[in-house]
């Protein structure tokens, strides 16, 4: 007998028909003799609807109260799925995040998992019940509800799988696996049979909306076997695992991320500690910074440009403007309507000329590059948002990814 953790996203449980489809997938695993724990997201657009309801009564609600409100979405899903499984004649119980022992830190709206207290789940499994857990949520040290941020149900599922020692963590989505590019943009994108944790982590961080990046990071840390597969089609998915020693594809995927904004600090003194001063201010506000470019200026001055998510843009600008007397920038500029397009592949480490091919693809498509960022297994460029889809197609074609 195996223990399997299954996670179903919001589209998978969006209505009664889809809930029954999910229930039958869960029961199939249970009837095969497995212990099954299921993690669910809020139905469809429920989270967005709840955010809108909050704005109707308070334009700037506290993050604590928002967590209380948003946690309701997953609770609706878990109870409805449990009711559906009950109707189909299997023993089942639903648990909120805190009932399931999901202990987090105290950061409202973007809490991080600290530990999973498994006693309640283990007790229910011992009773041969299917356990349905509300994803995306937990409880902090003072007993308050917390949420893990967008995509947090993936992290909930992996954390439970790691804590219970599950043989497999299946992430069910509305696609059949991880593709070489978004199949809605690139019609001949190819599904990958497997992908390494590191490659998947980069893809998830760079805009591939298949897995939440924190869930992949946790899966790698605790060596959780993951599979990304469709909740609607019964076909094999993509296995996420440690890198194989066999020869790797040069590039595994192309992504685009439109949730990007650029900030430029113009004419900052070229002196030690200035970058630390700027980025420590942002770190205190828990604002993640991605692509960073520091230009060589004149007259002992320089420009510092970097990207943040559009969600964090206003908070970053407010922080920098409030502290500009100390920073000393002559101007703080920002640019929206840009996109980050990236390629990822472990094979890039041992193959020169990958960047050249990517830049050639963009040149051939008449697309200008604004900023560049690289690591051992990824290259990212900032371009105008209107060119993003064209860029993804051009790069995908240049690396012949439809032929893998």
Residue, then its C-alpha position, 0 to 999 in steps of 0.5 A: x500500500x502506498x500513500x499518495x498526495x494529490x492536489x487539484x487546482x481551482x479550474x479542476x473543482x470549478x463546478x459540480x461536474x468537475x468536482x465529481x470528475x475529481x472525486x472519481x479520480x481520487x476514488x480510483x487511487x483509493x480503490x487501488x489500495x492507496x492511502x490518499x490525501x487530497x489538497x484543493x484550491x478555491x473554485x474557479x475565480x473565487x479568490x478574485x471574487x473575495x478580493x473584490x468583495x473586500x475592496x467594496x468595503x475597504x480599499x486597504x484592508x489589513x493583511x490579517x483580515x484578508x487572510x481570514x477572508x481568502x481562506x474561505x475559498x479553499x474551505x468551500x472546495x474541500x467540503x464540497x469535494x468531501x460531500x461528493x466523495x461521500x455521495x459516491x460511497x467512500x469514507x472521507x473527511x475534510x480538514x482546514x489548513x490548521x486542522x491538518x497541522x499546517x504551521x506557518x510563520x507570521x507573515x500574513x498574505x505570504x506565509x512560509x511553512x515552518x512544519x506540518x503536525x501530522x497527527x490528525x491526518x495520520x489518525x484519519x488515514x488510519x481510519x481508512x478515510x480519504x483526507x481532503x485538506x484546504x490548500x493555501x492556508x495554515x496557522x501561525x504561532x498566535x493562532x491566526x489564519x495565514x495564507x501562503x500567497x498565490x499558488x500556495x496550494x502546490x506548496x501545501x501539497x508538497x509540504x504534506x507529502x514530505x511530512x507524511x513520507x508520501x511515495x508520490x505527490x501528483x499536481x493535477x492541472x488543466x494541462x497534461x504536463x510541463x511543455x517546452x512553451x505555453x501551448x496556447x502561444x506555441x502551437x507545436x510546443x511539446x510535453x516533456x516526459x521528465x524535468x529536473x527540480x532545478x529546471x522546473x524551479x527556474x521555469x516556475x520562477x520565470x512565468x511558467x504557470x504550472x507549478x508554484x516555485x516554492x513548491x518545487x524548492x521544497x520538493x527538491x529539498x525533501x526529495x519529493x517525487x512529483x508528477x504534473x498531470x491533467x485532471x481531465x485527461x487520463x494520460x501520463x504527465x511530467x515527472x519532476x525529479x533529480x537531474x539524470x546523468x544522461x545527456x540533456x537537451x540544450x534548452x528545456x523550455x521558453x517562458x514569458x512573464x508579463x508581471x514585471x516592472x522596471x525601476x531605475x535610480x538615476x545618478x546615484x553616487x558611485x560609492x561602496x554600500x550604495x547597492x546594499x542601502x537600496x536593496x536592504x530597504x526593499x528586503x525589509x518590505x519583503x519585496x523581491x528583486x529580480x534582474x539588476x543592472x548597474x551602469x558605469x556612469x560619469x563624474x562618480x555617478x551611476x544608474x541602478x536598474x532592477x525589476x520587481x513584480x507589478x504587484x510590488x511596484x507601488x510599494x517599491x516606489x513608495x519605499x524608495x521615494x520615502x528614503x531618497x534623501x539618503x539614497x540620493x538619486x536625482x530621479x526615480x523612474x519606472x516602466x511598465x508594459x514590459x515582459x521577461x522572456x527566458x530560456x531554461x536548460x541544464x544542458x546550457x552549462x556545457x554548451x557555448x553559444x546558447x545566448x548567441x542563438x537566443x539573441x539571433x532569434x530576437x534579432x531576426x524577429x526585430x525585437x529589441x532587448x532592454x536588459x539581460x540576466x543569466x545563470x548557469x541554466x537560464x537566460x532572461x531578457x526584458x523586452x516590450x510586452x507587445x513583443x513577448x508572444x512573438x519572442x517566445x515563438x521565435x526562440x522556440x523555433x530557433x532551438x527546434x524545440x518542437x522536434x524533441 
